[in-house]
């Protein structure tokens, strides 16, 4: 069984389009966390919405190094 490369890691996402274009987000996944990312291409697709619209956002991600 292949180990889960996401659990317990911090991931940084930067979006190229949508309402958060040019913004970087960082999320740390708990040991039991899961998420759908394209690990081979280093890309992420997610959704953002407000009271009037739904946006599909495309971007890239990287694993962040933890400072101890």
Backbone as JSON, one array per atom type, in Angstrom:
{
  "sequence": "XXXXXXXXXXXXXXXXXXXXXXXXXXXXXXXXXXXXXXXXXXXXXXXXXXXXXXXXXXXXXXXXXXXX",
  "N": [[0.84, -1.18, 0.0], [0.6, 2.2, -0.87], [1.91, 5.02, 0.82], [0.1, 7.82, 2.18], [0.57, 10.89, 0.76], [-0.32, 13.35, 1.68], [-1.38, 13.5, 4.28], [-0.81, 15.03, 7.37], [0.8, 17.0, 6.26], [1.76, 20.33, 5.17], [0.31, 22.34, 2.75], [0.69, 24.64, 0.13], [-1.32, 26.67, -1.87], [-1.69, 28.4, -4.92], [-3.67, 30.51, -6.86], [-4.6, 30.9, -10.28], [-6.78, 31.93, -11.55], [-10.23, 33.09, -11.2], [-11.93, 34.52, -8.27], [-9.93, 34.66, -6.38], [-7.52, 34.93, -7.65], [-4.02, 35.12, -7.91], [-3.64, 34.99, -5.22], [-2.25, 33.42, -2.36], [-2.75, 30.49, -0.49], [-2.5, 28.61, 2.52], [-2.63, 25.41, 3.89], [-2.76, 23.14, 6.52], [-2.85, 19.74, 6.82], [-4.42, 17.47, 8.94], [-3.4, 14.41, 10.6], [-5.41, 12.6, 9.87], [-6.54, 13.67, 7.6], [-7.86, 14.21, 4.27], [-7.66, 14.94, 0.72], [-8.33, 16.02, -2.69], [-5.83, 16.29, -4.98], [-3.71, 16.89, -7.83], [-1.01, 15.2, -7.79], [1.09, 14.51, -9.49], [1.12, 16.49, -11.52], [1.15, 18.77, -10.0], [-1.0, 20.45, -9.61], [-4.07, 22.14, -8.64], [-7.59, 22.16, -8.3], [-10.31, 24.0, -7.33], [-13.24, 25.3, -5.65], [-14.97, 28.37, -5.25], [-17.33, 30.53, -3.74], [-19.94, 32.99, -3.57], [-22.78, 34.89, -2.45], [-24.0, 35.11, -4.92], [-22.63, 33.87, -7.06], [-20.79, 31.03, -8.36], [-17.5, 29.91, -8.53], [-15.02, 28.27, -10.43], [-11.75, 27.42, -9.72], [-8.4, 27.36, -10.82], [-5.14, 26.24, -10.2], [-1.83, 26.03, -8.76], [0.15, 23.97, -6.51], [2.32, 23.51, -3.67], [4.42, 21.66, -1.44], [4.93, 22.73, 1.8], [7.76, 23.49, 3.78], [8.15, 22.64, 7.11], [8.99, 24.65, 9.86], [10.89, 24.02, 12.66]],
  "CA": [[0.0, 0.0, 0.0], [1.35, 3.45, -0.94], [1.58, 5.93, 1.91], [-0.65, 9.01, 1.8], [1.52, 12.0, 0.78], [-0.98, 14.57, 2.14], [-1.63, 13.48, 5.72], [0.18, 15.65, 8.22], [1.63, 17.94, 5.5], [1.26, 21.67, 4.88], [0.26, 22.57, 1.32], [0.43, 26.02, -0.29], [-1.98, 26.76, -3.16], [-1.76, 29.71, -5.55], [-4.65, 30.43, -7.92], [-4.35, 31.66, -11.5], [-8.02, 32.53, -12.03], [-11.29, 33.19, -10.18], [-11.88, 35.7, -7.4], [-8.73, 34.67, -5.54], [-6.34, 34.89, -8.52], [-2.85, 35.79, -7.37], [-3.6, 34.84, -3.77], [-1.68, 32.15, -1.89], [-3.35, 29.94, 0.71], [-1.74, 27.53, 3.13], [-3.48, 24.55, 4.7], [-2.08, 22.0, 7.14], [-3.76, 18.61, 6.95], [-4.27, 16.63, 10.13], [-3.01, 13.04, 10.24], [-6.52, 11.85, 9.27], [-7.12, 14.5, 6.54], [-7.75, 13.8, 2.88], [-7.96, 16.0, -0.25], [-8.05, 15.6, -4.08], [-4.84, 17.11, -5.67], [-2.96, 16.16, -8.85], [0.36, 15.19, -7.28], [2.05, 14.43, -10.59], [1.18, 17.77, -12.24], [1.29, 19.87, -9.05], [-2.11, 21.37, -9.81], [-5.23, 22.07, -7.76], [-8.84, 22.76, -8.77], [-11.22, 24.14, -6.2], [-14.42, 26.12, -5.89], [-15.25, 29.48, -4.35], [-18.66, 31.06, -4.04], [-20.53, 34.04, -2.74], [-24.24, 34.77, -2.48], [-24.53, 35.2, -6.28], [-21.88, 33.14, -8.08], [-19.9, 29.91, -8.06], [-16.3, 30.01, -9.35], [-14.05, 27.18, -10.48], [-10.42, 28.03, -9.68], [-7.31, 26.48, -11.21], [-3.87, 26.76, -9.72], [-0.73, 25.11, -8.45], [0.42, 23.82, -5.07], [3.63, 23.0, -3.28], [4.51, 21.26, -0.05], [5.67, 23.72, 2.6], [8.66, 22.95, 4.78], [7.83, 23.08, 8.47], [10.11, 25.15, 10.65], [10.73, 23.53, 14.03]],
  "C": [[0.89, 1.25, 0.0], [0.95, 4.37, 0.19], [0.89, 7.17, 1.36], [0.27, 10.22, 1.88], [0.95, 13.31, 1.33], [-1.1, 14.63, 3.66], [-0.47, 14.07, 6.51], [1.07, 16.68, 7.53], [0.95, 19.31, 5.41], [1.39, 21.89, 3.38], [-0.04, 24.03, 1.06], [-0.18, 25.98, -1.68], [-1.98, 28.2, -3.64], [-2.69, 29.6, -6.74], [-4.34, 31.37, -9.05], [-5.6, 32.37, -12.01], [-9.05, 32.55, -10.9], [-11.07, 34.38, -9.27], [-10.64, 35.77, -6.5], [-7.45, 34.58, -6.37], [-5.21, 35.7, -7.91], [-2.7, 35.69, -5.86], [-3.04, 33.47, -3.42], [-2.36, 31.76, -0.58], [-2.49, 28.81, 1.22], [-2.68, 26.73, 4.01], [-2.65, 23.38, 5.23], [-3.11, 20.9, 7.37], [-3.42, 17.8, 8.19], [-3.88, 15.22, 9.69], [-4.15, 12.23, 9.61], [-7.16, 12.59, 8.09], [-6.92, 13.91, 5.16], [-8.12, 14.97, 1.99], [-7.66, 15.45, -1.64], [-7.14, 16.62, -4.75], [-4.21, 16.25, -6.76], [-1.48, 16.23, -8.47], [1.39, 15.16, -8.39], [2.23, 15.77, -11.29], [1.4, 18.95, -11.31], [0.19, 20.9, -9.19], [-3.25, 21.1, -8.84], [-6.41, 22.72, -8.48], [-9.76, 22.83, -7.57], [-12.35, 25.09, -6.58], [-14.52, 27.21, -4.83], [-16.63, 30.01, -4.71], [-18.98, 32.22, -3.12], [-22.04, 33.9, -2.88], [-24.82, 34.76, -3.89], [-23.86, 34.27, -7.29], [-21.08, 31.99, -7.49], [-18.73, 30.0, -9.03], [-15.5, 28.73, -9.27], [-12.68, 27.84, -10.58], [-9.37, 26.98, -10.01], [-6.0, 27.08, -10.72], [-2.85, 25.68, -9.5], [-0.57, 25.01, -6.94], [1.84, 23.33, -4.88], [3.56, 22.57, -1.83], [5.39, 22.26, 0.68], [6.57, 22.97, 3.58], [8.26, 23.49, 6.14], [9.08, 23.53, 9.18], [9.89, 24.7, 12.08], [11.66, 24.24, 14.97]]
}
